[in-house]
């Protein structure tokens, strides 16, 4: 059995192009888990191996691997940095014990960085900050650290001071040990004296570090105030405790593509980041009693785990990936407390890039996978049946963009079957049917997200997905009141058709749809034919009159008519009702209605003016604004037609820092000029 104290569970976080995957690759190579150092740009990275990732040179899905370093087992979870795949990162962060947080030395703190900082804080993760790409032109370590301190609230403390930058980056100063660590080819490190030009800065950083560490514990602070310093042992022990508690985020420097500094970072991971049993006990709920339950991260506690990802493997089938929080998993069964069912599995695996390696058991901190489970899905809690627990799982962020979807070459059944298979793997993907427009809609968190879905479907299932902006579910109604006659008379030699009705049409309040009132006095229309008039009107309302959209908010009163004893029938009166309705609409000031959405936009204060101006240009009405410590929340009513693809524009406007939610509010009349264009387009289509 693995010693839990020698396990580290680490999620690699950071904004896009900060070098996350390259760092993970270098760590694996230096530890001997990889025989060659792959590169993202060359498409040879072991962590970004899907064709869609190789094409775009970005991480799209969470990747997993494992390494051993100085008798410690490190489970690495590499996450996407692109906003389109942020849900992947959120699911991964919830099961980690600590984070390696990457910030590029050239770009520094980016707008998206704050999202990843939020994950660190939300899940109370111990954090090791890696300033990456120190060998690049314009790399600036101090500026990057200052940016982290000013904008993240992570309390960065320099632990390893870089020696040189750009082409001259060749090592770091270990502030605790008071030595220089010089980097050589293959990730090797040699010890040397601190360069003279860095000696004063290194001494100042050591004093600052000592003060930071002393302030985290009363005993250390008391000694520091009395003696003015701490021993190396006290400093090392106190530093590790401060990192585990989240009071300090130590900062390292590296250049992953040339594998400079990875060994130092591995030392920091195993020396400073917590093991599962050093983390607070995981809190869940007993599903039978509703009581709160704590599960310590020890091997002898009752087994519990959380499923945080499902993926399709071409050989193993559907893989269910989970992190063990407590206890030891052996054998071939576990209990799914969320679904209240037992599941049997075959082999346990640990993930190694695109490969799986079998293991006999799993202890706290391990990320493992099993294949072909029947009931278990992402978000489920696994445990022992006689001591159940359910953990709260992260829910996917709502979708923000939707397209009407169809198969490019008409193979609709194959396409929708393919999309359905991806829904288990990608919880951020939604497939719905819009009844009003009769379109199938595919929704995601961004344009790139849906493009990647299309590429996957084409590669895996051989069918091409075509996307187009969805139709707006406009409505038709009338503003005036009118009385009209509908008369249907047809002679065909034998029995003819005759139906005659007079109806009164008037608008109803918005949202009341339809009301039919029988005001016939006497037998001008026999009772058995009157429902047919209503049916004919309803069928005509579904098809619309002026632009082909359903008609709503209409009151119809049947006030008069006539019939023929031989030629009248339900069908004839149905046609007569339809004719009367169509004639009446034209005479009663028909208008188009459009759906108005309630929109909530969250943006940093710097973008409020731009966003509000943009909403106004979209015919929106700003209803009010609320403030949070970091964001302004703008509430507005905006026509649906103006926000169908709003996600793309908001991202561009705010540098990816703005988010929004929408929900249907009500219908309003379409402005005349816009309505004319919609009606004209309908007539052109009808004539074709």
N, C-alpha and C positions, 0 to 999 in steps of 0.2 A: 504493500500500500504506500502511495505517495505521502510524504510528510506535508501536511497542509501549511506548516510554517515556512516551507520552501517553495510555495506556489505564489506567483504574481499574476493577477488578471488585469490586463492593461488595454485600454482603448486609446487609439491614436486619433487625435482630433486636430482640426485646423482648417482655415479657409482654403479655398481652391488654389492650387499652385504654390502651396506653402511647403511642399516636399514631404507629405505624410507617407505616401507609399514608398518613396525613395528611402526614407529613413527606416521604415520597417524592413525593406529589402536589405539595407546595410546591416541592421541588427541581426537578421537571420544569417547573413553571410559570415559575419564576424564570429557568431556563435557556432558556426559549422553546420547549421541546418540546411544551407544551400551551398552547392559546389561552385556556383558562379554567381557573380553580382549582376543581376538583371537591371534594366533601365526602362522606365516608363516610356520615354521618348522613342526607344527602339522597339517597343512592344514585347520586351523580354522579361518584364517584371513578373514575379511569381504571385503577386497580390492582385494585379490588374491583368487578368488573363482572358476575360470575355472579349469576343471580337468587337463589340460596341465600345468597350473601354480602350482597346488598342487603337481603334480608329480615332477616337476623340482625345486620347491621351489624358483621360481623367478617370477617377474611380466612380463607378456607377452603383455597385453593390458592395455591401460589407464583405470583407474577406478575412480569413482566419489562418493563423499559423501558430507554431509552437517552437520554442527553442529552450535549450538548457545552458545555464551560465553559472559557473562556480557552484554547482550542485543545486541550483534553483531552477525550477521549471516556470517559464514565462509564457502565458497564453496571450498572444497579440490579436487584437481586433482592429483592423484597418478600416476606416470609414470614409465615405465620400465627403468632399468639401463643397460641392456644388449645391446651390439651393434647390435644384430640381430633385435632388435625392436626399434631402435633409431628414426625411422620415427614417431612412436607413440608419442614419447617425443617431437619431433619437432612440430608436429601438435598441441599438447596441450600447449606448451610454447607460441605460437603466440596469444592465447586468454587470457592469465593470466595477472593480474596486478602486481603480486609479486611472489617471489620464496622462499620457504624454502629449503635451500641447505644443504644436509646431507653429512658429511664426517666422516668415521669411525675412532675412536680414536686409533684403533690397526693398520689398514692398512694405514691410512692417505690418502694423496692425491694420486690417482691412475692415470695411463696413460689416462684413459677415462674421468677423471674429467674435463680436458680442454674443451672437447666437450660441457659439460653442462655449463661451464663458458661462452663459446661462445654464447649459447642460452640466458643466462642472459643479456649479453651485446648487442646482436643483437636486442632483444625486449625491451631493456631499463627497465628491471625489478628491482624493489626494492628487496633487498635480505637479508634474515635472515639466518645466517649460524648456523647449529646445529652439534656440535661434538657429535656423537652418540656412543653407546656401551662403555660408561665410566666405566661400571662395569665389563668389560672383562679383562682377564689376558693380561698384557703388554699394557694396555691403557695408552696413553701419550698425554695429552691435549696440553701442550706447544709445543711439537714437531709437532703436527697436525696443530696448529695455525700458526707456523712458516712456515710449508709447504704450507699452503694456501696463506700466505703473499708472499712467494717467487715465487710461480708458477702460481697464478691465476689473480693477479692484481685487486682483489675485495676490497682491503683495509679493512681487518678484524679488528674489534675493540672489545676487550673482554668486554662484558656487564655483563656476569655472570661467575664468577670464580669458578671452581669446588672445593668442599671440599672433599678431599680424592679421591682415584681412585681404580679401581679393586673392591675387596670385600669391601673396606672401603668407597666407594663413597656413600655419604649420603646427599648431598645438594650442594648449590651454594652460593656464595657471590654476592648480588645485588650491583653492583658498583655504580649505581646512588643513590639508597636509603641508602647505607652504612650499610646494614643489612645482616645477614645470613638467608638463606631460607632453612630449613631442610625438607627433604622429608620423608613422611610416606606412609604406605600401602594405596593402592587405589588412588594414585596420590595426596594425601593431602599434604599441605605445612604448616609449622609453622615458625614463625619469631623468630630469636635469635640474640645474639651478635656475631660479627665476631670472629672466633677463633684467639687466640693471634698469632699463627704461620703464619697466613695469613694477619694480619693487615697491615704490611708494604707494601706487594705486592698489597693489595686492594687499599691502599692510592695512590700508584704509578700509578695503572691502572686508578684510578679516575682522577688524574692529567692529564694523557695522554688523557683520554676520553674528558675532559674539553677542552684541547688544540685542539684536532681534531674537536670538535663541533664548537669552536670559529672560527676556520679557514674557516668554511663553510659559514659564514655570516659576512658581514662587520661590522654591528652593534655590534654583539657579540664579534668580534675580538677587536674592539676598547675598549669595556668595559673590556675585559680580559687583554689587555695590560695595561690599566689604573689601574685596581683594583687587577689583579692577579687571579681572580676567577669569577665564575658565580653562580647565585643562583640556587637552586634545580629546580625551575620552568623554568628558562632560559635554564638550562642543558637539562631538559626533553623535552621542546618544540623544542629546537634547534636540539636535537638528532633525534626526529621524522622527522623534516624537512630534515635533512641530509640523513636519511635512504630513505625517499621518493624520494629524488633527485638522489640517487645512489652514493653519495659521501662517505658513510660509510656503511659497512656491519657488523652489530652487531653479536657477537658470543655467543651462548648459549651452555650448556653442558647437556646431558641427558643419560638415559639408558632406552630405550623404552620397552624392554621385561619385566622388573620389574616395569615399569611405574614410573620411577623416573625422574621428571623434566618436565613432559608434561604440567602441569598447568602454569609453568613459561613461557614456549614457547607459550602457548595460550595467556597469557598476552602480550607477545611481539608482537604476530601477530596482535591483535586488537589495541595495543597501538602505534605501530611503522609503520606497513605496511599501504599503502594507500588504501583508498576507491576508487571506480570507478571515482567519480567526482574530486578526487585529482590527477588523472592521466592526462597527456596531451590528448587533443582531438584526437580521431581516425581520420586519414586522408584517404579518398577514392576518387573515381572519379565519377562524374555524367555521367552515360552511354549515355545520350542523347546529352550532350554538350561537354564532354571531360574535363570539368573544375574540378579543385581540390575542394574537399568538406571536411569540418571538422565537426565531430560529437562529442560534449562534452558528457561526461559520466553522464548525468543528466536524471532524469525521465521525464522531460517536453520537452526534445528534440525530434525530429522525430525518430521513431523507426528504429533501424538497428541492425543486428546481423550477425555473421559468422558461417557457418556450418563447424565444424572441425573434426567430426567423424560420421561414420555410422556403426551401428552394428546390427546383427541379434539377436532378442530375441525370445525364443521358444514360448512365449505366445502373445506378442504384435506384432510380425512380425518385419519388418525392422524399427529400431529406428534411427531417425535423431537427432543428438545432436549439439546444437549451444550455443554460448555465446552471450548474449545481450550486445551491446556496448553503445547504447543510446536509450532513450525513454522508453515507456511502451507497452508491448504486451498484448492485451486483445482480446476477441472474438474468431473467428475460421478461420481467413484468414490472409495471408500476401503475399507480392509480392516478387518473386524471381527475383532480378535485373540481375543476371548472365544469367539466362535462359529466361528472359523477359516473365514471366508467373506468374499468380496468383495461389496460392496453398491453398487448404482448409484442415484444420486439425481438429482432435477431441479434445482430452484432452491434456493439458500441463502437463508435469511431471518434477520433479527434481529427480536426480539419487541418490540412497542410496545403494551403493554396487550393488548387483544383483537385487535389488528391485526398483520400481518407485513409487513416491508419487505424487498424483495430486495437482496442484496449479491452481489458477484462473488467475494469471497474472505474468508477468516477467519484471523485471526492470534491469538497468545496473549492471553488475557484476554477474548476475545469469547464471548458466549453466543449461539449460532445454532441454527436449527432446519431440518430437512428433512422432507418429507412422504412417506408411503406406503412406508417401508422394509419389506422382507419378513421379515428375520430379526432385526434389531437390536431389543433391548429395554433397559429401564432397568438400569444397572449395567455395560453392555458398554463395552469400550475400543475406540476407533477409532484407526487409525494407518496407516502405509505397510507394505505386505506384506513388503518386503525388509528392513525394520528394525522388527520387531514389538515391542510392549510391552503388558503387561496391568497395569492399575492395580487396586488393591483398592478396591472400592466399599462404601459404607455399606449395611448390611443393615437391613431394616425391623424395628422393634421388634415383639415378639410381640403378638398380639391378646389382649385381656383380657376381652372380653365377647362372648357368642354368643347368638343367638336362632334359634328354628325359624322358617323363612321359607316363605311360600306366597303365591300370587297372590290378591288380594282377591276377584276375580270369576272365578277359575278358569282364567285363561290362564297355566298353569304354564310351558308351553314358551316363550312370549314373555318371561316374567319371567326365567327362568334364562338365556336367551340374552342378555338385557339386562345381567344381573349379570356374565356372562362377559365382555362387552365392556368393562365398567368395570374388570375385574381388571388389564388392561394399564396403565390410567391410574393406578390406586390400588393400590400394592403392599401396603398395610396391610389390604386387604380380602381375606377368605378365604371360599370356598364349599366346604363339605364335605357328605358324606352319612354320617350316623350309621347304620350297619348294624343296630345293636342296637335302636334305637327307630324305624328307618325314617323318620327326619326329615332334611330338608335344613337345614343350619345355615349361617347367615351370621355371620361374626365380624369384629370391628373393635376399635378402640382406645378406644371410648367410646360412650355413648348418642347424643350429638349426631352423631358420625361416621356411625352407621348411619341416623339420621334424615335426614341430608343425602343419603346414598346413595339412600334411598327417594324423596326429592324429585327428585333428578336423574333417576332411572329414570322417574318419572311424567312429568317435563317432556320428556325426550328420546325416550322410547319409548312413552309413553302407556299404561303398565301400572302398577297400584298394588301395592305390596309390603306384606304383612301380617306383623307380627312377634309372636311369643309366646314366653314362656319355654320352653326346651327340656325335654323329658321326661328325667327321670333314669333311666339304664339300670340299674334295680334287677335283682336276680337272686333266684331262689328256690332253696332247698335244704332238706335235712332234717337233724335232729339225732339221730333214733333209728334203730333197726334193726328191720326188720319182714319177715315172710314173708306173702305174699298170693297169692291165686289170681285169675287173669283168665280168664273163660269167655265165649266168644261162640258162641251157638247160635241159628240162625234157620231156620225151615221156611217155605217159600213155595209149597208144592204140588209143585214139581219138585225139582231138586237144592237142598239146603239149604246152610248155612254152619256150620262147626263148627271152633272152635279153643279149646284149653284149655292154659293154662300156669300154673305156680307159680314165682314169683320171690322172691328174697331181696334186699332193698334195704338199703343202709347208706351212711353218708356217707364221702366221700373227703376227704383234706386239701385245704385251700383252694387253688384254682387248677388242680386236676388234671382237672376237667371231667367225664369219663365213662369208665367201664370196664365192659365186658360180659364175663362169664365163663360159658362153657357147661359146666355140671356134670351134664348128663344122662348117666345110665348106662342102657344098653339102648336100646330103640327106642320109648319111650313117646311121643316126638315125633320123627318122621323128620328126618333131617339137612337136607333141603331146606326145611323150615319154620322151623328155628331162627333163621336170619338175619332172617326176617320179624318175629319177636318183638322183636329188637333195633331194627329199623327203626320199628316201631310205638311203642316207648318213646322213641326219639330225636325222632320227630315230635311226640309229646305233650310232651316236654321243651321244645321250641321254643316252644310255646304257653303253658306254665306251667299251674298249677292254682289257686293261691290268689289271685293278683293279675294274671295274664296276662303275667308276665315269664318269660324263659327259665330253665329249671332247670339247675343246675350241681352239680359235685362229688358225683357219684353213682356208686356201684358197684352193679351189678345182676348177680346170679347166677341163671341159669336152672337150676332144680333138679328140676322134675317137670312132668308134663302128660299129656295124652291126645289122641287124634286119631280121626277117622272115615275109613275107607278111601275113601268116596265124597264126603262133604260137606266134608272138610278142604281148605284151600287156603292159599296164602301170604297172601291178603287176610284170611282168617279169623284166622290167627295174628297178623297185624299188629294187628288190632282187639283181640284178646285181650291182647296185650302192652300196648297203650295203656290198656285197662281196668284191668289189674293195676297199672300204674304209678300211675294216678290214685287208685285205692283205697289203695295203699300210702302215698302222700304224706300223705293225710289222717290215717292212723294213726301216722305216724312223726315227729310233732312238726315240721311244716314251719315254716320261718322265711324272712323276707325278708333279703337282703343288699343293702348299698348301697356304691357306689364311694367310697373314701376318697382324697382328693387330698393330694399333698405340696405345701404352700404355702410360698413364700418371700416375706416381706414386708419391704421396705426403707423405713424411716421415719426422720426426724430423731429425736434422743433425746427431745425434748419430747413425742412422741406415743406412746412405747413403752407406757406404762401403759394408755392408752385402747385401743390396738390389741390388746394382749394380753387385756384384759377383753372386748373385742368378739369375739375368736376363741374365748374360753371360752364366751361366750353362744351361739356357733354350734356347740357340741358339739365344738370343736376341742381338740387336745392339743398344747401347746407342747413341742417336742422340744429346743429349745436356742436360743441367740442368739449371733451373732457381731458384732463391732464393726468399723467402718471410720472413718476420720477424720470423716466427716460423717453417717454413717447407722448405725443399728442394724439388723441383719438377723435377723428372727425366722423360725425354721423350725417348721412345725407340720403336723399331720395334721388335715384338716377334711373332713367329709362333702361330697360334690359338691353335694348339694341346698342346702347352706348358703352356697356361694360362687358360684352361677351368675351372680348380679348383684353380686358383691362389689365390682367396680370403682366402681360408683356410691357405695357406702357409704364405701369407703376414701377416695375423693376428697373427699367431704363431711367426713369425720372429720379429715383432715390438711390441708385447704385445697389439695389438689392436689399435695402434696409426697410422698405415699406411692406406691410402686409395688409390684407383686407379680407373681409367676410361679406357675403351677400345672402339675402333671403327675400322671397317675394313679399311685397307689401300690398299693392292694390293696382287697379287699372285706372288709367287716365286717357283722355282724348288726345290723339296724335295731332300735333300742329298741322295746319292745312297744307302747307308747302310740302311737308314730308309725306303726308297722306296721299297727296296727288302722285308723288313718285311711286309709292307702293302700289296704288291702284293702276297706274299706267303700266308698271312692270307685270302685274297680273294679267292685264288685258293683252299685252304683247305675248305672254306665254300661252294664253288661251287661244290666240289666233294661230300659233305655230302648229 
